[in-house]
């Protein structure tokens, strides 16, 4: 038991010494949104306003020429991204922007397949409103 504690203490000390000479700098932040919550600008140089939640303050970000677009792991053009968002409005869209200037760094659409619960809801028979019974009740 004492050997384990000594080993853990030694590893922690080593990690602190190893990381003391290096500093990490955060250069970008990301939002996770449903694709239908995002409106892709028409062209580079235009900005978008993103409000990640109802009570969150929104931020304006500019789409730069360097902004990259991804559908899954595939790099796509801006027009292909626009079509992918339209085809998959419930997909998860990860919008990354640079902290330094607020420019959009990348947009990545992660496709979401409808769950089996969603599919079963779509296949349920339509319910009739009250007073409009389908069984032909007689009076």
LINTA-V962029 format. One record per backbone hydrogen bond with DSSP energy under -0.5 kcal/mol. CO is the residue of the C=O (numbers start at 1). NH is the residue of the N-H. If there is no record, write none. Layout:
CO|NH + CO|NH
This chain:
1|5 + 2|6 + 3|7 + 4|8 + 5|9 + 6|10 + 7|11 + 8|12 + 9|13 + 10|14 + 11|15 + 12|16 + 13|17 + 14|18 + 15|19 + 16|20 + 17|21 + 19|22 + 24|26 + 25|27 + 27|99 + 27|100 + 29|97 + 31|33 + 31|95 + 33|93 + 34|37 + 35|38 + 38|40 + 43|46 + 46|63 + 48|50 + 48|61 + 49|51 + 50|52 + 50|59 + 53|56 + 59|50 + 61|48 + 62|64 + 62|104 + 63|45 + 64|67 + 68|107 + 69|76 + 70|72 + 70|109 + 71|74 + 73|75 + 74|71 + 76|69 + 77|81 + 78|82 + 79|83 + 80|84 + 81|85 + 82|86 + 83|87 + 84|88 + 86|89 + 88|91 + 89|36 + 91|35 + 91|93 + 92|94 + 92|110 + 93|33 + 93|95 + 94|96 + 94|108 + 95|31 + 96|105 + 96|106 + 97|29 + 98|102 + 103|98 + 104|64 + 105|68 + 106|96 + 107|70 + 108|94 + 108|110 + 109|72 + 109|111 + 110|92 + 111|113 + 115|119 + 116|120 + 117|121 + 118|122 + 119|123 + 121|124 + 129|132
